[in-house]
Amino acid sequence: MGVAEHEESTLEEWLEANPGGILEEGGLLVVGRQVVTNLGGYIDLLGVDREGNAVVVELKRDRTPRDIIAQALEYASYVETLDFEDLEGLLRSHENNESLALAKRHRDCFGLDSAETVAFNKDQRVVVVGQHIAPGIKQTASFLARKGLGVTCLEFTFFQDDDGNRLLSREVVAASTPQKPKPTTRAPVDEGEFFASLDTSGRAVLSRVLAWGRERGLSLRWSPGGFSLGVDVGGIRLVACEGRSPKSTYKQTLWTTLRDRHGLGRTAAPERVINALQAQGNAAGLLEHGKYLRCQLTRPFTEQEIDAFVECCESTERALREYGSPTDSSS
C-alpha cells in the first residue's frame, strides 16, 4: 500500500472513530462503513445526523472532480430509497448487535429527550473528504448547495509535531447547512394511521397477517414504514414477516424473510429448508427480492390467496423456532 493509500485508509478509520469531526453542527451517528449500493458501489461511511437525515461521507481518494461528485450523487440517490428498517439493519450489522434499536441509539447519541422522535432519512446530505479538495469539487459543491442539496467539503492534512507524533488538521472548505425540521414528539406511526393509508387490497391482506401474528403471540413493532412480526429466540428478535404502507420505499407490500440476517439468515436453517420456503412463497405469489420474499399488494386477493400468504408467514415462523439458535456473527 502506497503512502497516499495508507493515509486515506487511516483517515477513513479516524472519521469512523471520530464522527463528531465530520459535521460542524451536531455530530454524526455512523450506521455503516463500505455500504454496498444497488449498483454495486461502496459508500465509505453512511451516517445519520441529529435531525435524522442520512449523510453520505465519501473520501476523494485519487478520483477526478467529476468522478467524486458523480459518485457522491449516485450514492445519495441510492440512500434516498432506504427506509427506517434498512437503516436500522445497517446499524445492527455495523455494530454487530441485532437487538439495537435505531431510534434509541439515535437519542442516546445526540442526547435527545426520550419523548422526542425524528423522521429518519427525510433528507440526504453529502460530505466529501480529502487531503486536497480540488477547485472543481468546491465549485460544484457550492452550486449543489445553493440548489438545496446539503454538501460539505472537508480537507484533512497529516503533519508531525516536534515530538514526531502524526496528527491531523481539519478545515471546512465548502459547506452548506440547509434548514432542517426539528424533532417532534409525534410517534412515527400507529396502527390506525397505518391501516388508513392502505387501500382495500392492502387492508384485506395485512389485517389478516397482523391478526395471525397476534394470535401466535409474535412480537409486534411499528415503524414509519409499517409493522414487523418477530420471534424471540435466545434473547434475539428474529423477523418472520413485515407489512409496509404505500408511503414506504417499496410501497404497499407483504414481506417474509428468506436469507436476511434479521431472520432466517441468522439461524442454522439448512439450505433445503430455505429453498422449500422460497418455493412455497413463489407458489403463493411472494417473489424473491434479495434476501426476502415479497408481494406488492396492488390488486384484490381471494380468500385462498390470503390464506396462502398467512401459511407462508406461519412456515417461516416455524422455521425460525426450529432452527432459531442464532449463528455466530461470522457465519
C-alpha positions in Angstrom: 0.0 0.0 0.0 1.4 3.4 -1.0 1.7 6.4 1.3 -1.4 8.1 -0.1 -3.5 4.9 0.1 -2.3 4.3 3.6 -3.2 7.9 4.6 -6.6 7.6 3.0 -7.3 4.3 4.9 -6.1 5.9 8.2 -8.3 8.9 7.5 -11.4 6.7 6.9 -10.7 4.8 10.2 -10.2 8.1 12.0 -13.5 9.5 10.7 -15.4 6.4 11.8 -13.9 6.6 15.2 -14.4 10.4 15.5 -17.8 11.1 13.7 -18.1 14.3 15.7 -15.5 15.8 13.5 -17.4 15.3 10.2 -20.3 17.7 10.7 -19.9 21.1 12.3 -23.4 21.2 13.7 -24.3 18.3 16.0 -22.1 15.4 15.0 -23.0 12.1 13.3 -24.2 8.6 14.1 -22.3 6.2 11.8 -24.6 3.3 10.7 -22.4 1.7 8.1 -19.0 1.5 6.5 -18.3 0.4 2.9 -22.1 0.1 2.4 -22.9 -1.8 -0.8 -25.4 0.1 -3.1 -27.9 -1.3 -5.6 -25.4 -0.6 -8.4 -22.5 -2.3 -6.7 -20.8 0.8 -5.4 -19.4 1.1 -1.8 -20.2 4.1 0.4 -17.2 4.9 2.5 -19.3 5.9 5.5 -23.0 6.3 5.9 -24.4 8.1 8.9 -27.4 9.9 10.4 -27.3 13.4 11.7 -29.2 14.9 14.7 -32.3 15.6 12.6 -32.4 12.0 11.3 -31.1 12.9 7.8 -28.9 10.4 6.0 -25.3 11.6 5.5 -23.1 10.1 2.7 -19.4 10.5 3.6 -17.0 10.0 0.6 -13.2 10.1 0.6 -11.8 11.8 -2.5 -9.0 9.2 -3.0 -7.5 9.6 -6.4 -10.7 10.3 -8.3 -11.2 13.3 -10.6 -13.6 16.1 -9.5 -16.2 14.8 -12.0 -15.9 11.3 -10.7 -16.2 12.1 -7.0 -19.2 14.4 -7.4 -21.0 11.9 -9.7 -20.2 9.1 -7.3 -21.5 11.0 -4.3 -24.7 12.0 -6.0 -25.2 8.4 -7.2 -24.8 7.2 -3.6 -27.1 9.9 -2.3 -29.8 8.8 -4.8 -29.5 5.2 -3.5 -29.6 6.2 0.1 -32.8 8.2 -0.5 -34.5 4.8 -1.2 -33.6 3.4 2.3 -36.4 3.3 4.9 -36.2 3.1 8.6 -35.9 -0.7 8.7 -33.0 -0.5 6.2 -31.1 2.0 8.3 -31.7 0.0 11.4 -30.5 -3.1 9.8 -27.3 -1.4 8.6 -26.7 -0.1 12.2 -27.2 -3.5 13.7 -24.8 -5.1 11.2 -22.2 -2.3 11.6 -22.2 -2.6 15.4 -22.8 -6.4 15.4 -25.8 -6.2 17.7 -29.1 -7.5 16.4 -31.0 -6.1 19.3 -30.1 -2.4 18.7 -33.0 0.0 18.1 -32.1 2.9 15.8 -34.4 5.4 17.5 -32.9 4.7 20.9 -29.4 4.6 19.6 -30.0 8.0 17.9 -31.5 9.5 21.0 -28.5 8.3 23.1 -26.0 9.6 20.5 -27.4 13.1 20.4 -28.8 13.4 23.9 -32.4 13.8 22.8 -35.2 13.6 25.3 -37.0 10.2 25.3 -40.2 11.9 24.1 -38.5 13.3 21.0 -38.7 11.4 17.7 -37.4 12.3 14.3 -38.4 11.4 10.7 -35.4 9.3 9.6 -34.0 9.9 6.1 -36.4 12.6 5.2 -33.4 14.3 3.5 -29.9 13.4 2.5 -26.5 15.2 2.8 -23.1 14.6 1.2 -19.7 15.1 2.8 -16.6 14.9 0.5 -13.4 14.4 2.4 -9.8 14.5 1.2 -6.3 15.8 1.8 -6.8 18.3 -1.0 -10.2 19.3 -2.4 -9.8 20.5 -6.0 -11.4 23.8 -7.0 -13.8 22.0 -9.3 -15.2 20.0 -6.5 -15.6 23.1 -4.3 -17.4 25.0 -7.1 -19.7 22.1 -7.9 -20.5 21.5 -4.2 -21.3 25.2 -3.7 -23.6 25.1 -6.7 -25.4 22.0 -5.5 -25.8 23.5 -2.0 -27.4 26.6 -3.5 -29.9 24.3 -5.2 -30.9 22.7 -1.9 -28.6 19.7 -1.6 -26.6 19.8 1.7 -22.9 19.5 0.7 -19.8 19.8 2.8 -16.2 19.5 1.7 -13.5 18.8 4.3 -9.7 18.9 3.9 -7.7 16.9 6.4 -3.9 17.3 6.4 -1.4 14.9 8.0 1.6 16.5 9.8 4.0 15.8 12.6 4.6 17.7 15.7 8.0 18.4 17.3 7.9 15.0 19.1 7.3 13.1 15.9 3.6 12.4 16.6 1.4 12.1 13.5 -1.6 14.5 13.7 -4.5 15.6 11.5 -5.7 19.1 10.9 -9.2 19.7 9.6 -10.6 22.6 7.6 -14.1 23.1 6.1 -13.5 24.5 2.6 -17.1 24.4 1.3 -20.3 23.9 3.3 -24.0 24.4 3.4 -26.3 23.9 6.3 -29.9 23.6 5.0 -32.7 24.3 7.3 -33.9 21.0 8.7 -37.1 20.2 10.6 -36.7 20.0 14.3 -37.5 16.8 16.2 -41.2 16.4 17.2 -43.0 14.5 19.8 -45.2 12.7 17.3 -44.9 8.9 17.2 -43.5 7.6 13.8 -46.7 5.5 13.0 -49.5 3.7 14.8 -52.0 1.0 13.7 -54.8 3.4 12.9 -52.6 5.6 10.7 -51.1 2.6 9.0 -54.4 1.0 8.0 -55.9 4.3 7.0 -53.0 4.6 4.5 -53.8 1.2 2.8 -56.3 0.6 0.1 -58.9 -2.2 0.2 -56.4 -4.8 -1.2 -53.7 -3.9 1.3 -56.1 -3.9 4.3 -57.6 -7.3 3.4 -54.1 -9.0 3.4 -52.3 -7.1 6.1 -55.1 -7.1 8.6 -55.2 -10.9 8.3 -51.4 -11.2 8.7 -51.5 -8.9 11.7 -54.3 -10.8 13.3 -52.4 -14.1 12.7 -49.3 -12.7 14.4 -51.3 -11.6 17.4 -52.9 -15.0 17.7 -49.5 -16.6 17.6 -48.1 -14.2 20.2 -45.4 -12.8 18.0 -43.7 -9.6 18.9 -45.1 -6.6 17.1 -43.1 -3.5 16.2 -44.3 -0.4 14.4 -42.0 1.9 12.4 -42.5 4.7 9.9 -42.7 2.1 7.1 -45.3 -0.2 8.7 -45.0 -3.2 11.1 -42.9 -6.3 11.6 -43.8 -9.6 13.4 -40.9 -11.3 15.1 -40.0 -14.4 17.1 -37.8 -14.1 20.2 -35.1 -16.7 20.3 -32.3 -16.7 22.8 -32.8 -13.1 23.6 -32.7 -12.0 20.0 -35.7 -10.9 17.9 -35.9 -12.7 14.5 -38.3 -11.2 12.0 -40.8 -13.5 10.3 -42.7 -11.1 8.2 -43.4 -7.4 7.6 -46.3 -5.3 6.3 -45.4 -2.0 4.7 -47.5 1.0 3.7 -47.9 2.9 0.4 -45.7 5.6 1.9 -42.7 3.3 2.4 -39.9 2.8 -0.1 -41.4 -0.4 -1.5 -45.0 0.8 -1.3 -47.9 -1.5 -0.1 -46.2 -4.9 0.3 -46.0 -8.1 2.4 -42.6 -9.4 3.1 -41.3 -12.7 4.6 -37.6 -13.3 5.5 -35.5 -15.7 3.4 -31.8 -15.3 4.0 -31.8 -11.9 5.8 -29.7 -11.5 8.9 -32.7 -10.3 10.8 -34.5 -13.6 10.1 -33.6 -17.0 8.7 -30.1 -15.8 7.7 -29.2 -15.6 11.4 -30.3 -19.1 12.2 -29.0 -22.6 11.5 -31.7 -23.3 9.0 -30.3 -25.6 6.2 -30.5 -24.6 2.6 -33.1 -27.2 1.9 -35.5 -25.5 4.4 -34.8 -22.1 2.9 -35.4 -23.4 -0.6 -38.6 -25.1 0.4 -39.8 -21.8 1.9 -38.9 -20.0 -1.2 -40.8 -22.5 -3.3 -43.8 -22.1 -1.1 -43.6 -18.4 -1.2 -43.3 -18.3 -5.0 -46.3 -20.5 -5.4 -48.3 -18.1 -3.2 -47.1 -15.1 -5.1 -44.2 -14.0 -2.9 -41.3 -13.3 -5.2 -37.6 -13.2 -4.3 -36.2 -9.7 -3.6 -32.7 -10.0 -2.4 -32.7 -11.8 0.9 -36.5 -11.5 1.2 -39.7 -12.7 -0.4 -42.3 -10.0 -1.1 -45.6 -9.3 -2.9 -46.8 -5.9 -3.9 -50.5 -5.7 -2.9 -51.7 -3.9 -5.9 -54.9 -5.9 -6.7 -57.7 -7.7 -4.9 -56.8 -11.1 -3.5 -59.1 -14.1 -2.9 -59.5 -15.7 0.5 -57.5 -18.7 -0.8 -54.6 -16.4 -1.8 -54.6 -14.6 1.5 -54.7 -18.0 3.3 -51.6 -18.9 1.3 -49.8 -15.7 2.4 -50.6 -16.5 6.0 -49.4 -20.1 5.6 -46.1 -18.7 4.2 -45.7 -16.5 7.3 -46.5 -19.4 9.5 -44.0 -21.7 7.8 -41.3 -19.0 8.3 -42.2 -18.7 11.9 -41.9 -22.5 12.5 -38.5 -22.5 10.8 -37.3 -19.6 13.0 -38.4 -21.5 16.1 -37.0 -24.9 14.9 -33.6 -23.6 13.8 -33.5 -20.5 15.8 -30.4 -20.9 17.9 -28.7 -17.8 16.3 -25.5 -18.5 14.5 -22.4 -16.5 15.4 -21.7 -13.2 13.7 -19.1 -14.6 11.5 -21.4 -17.1 9.7 
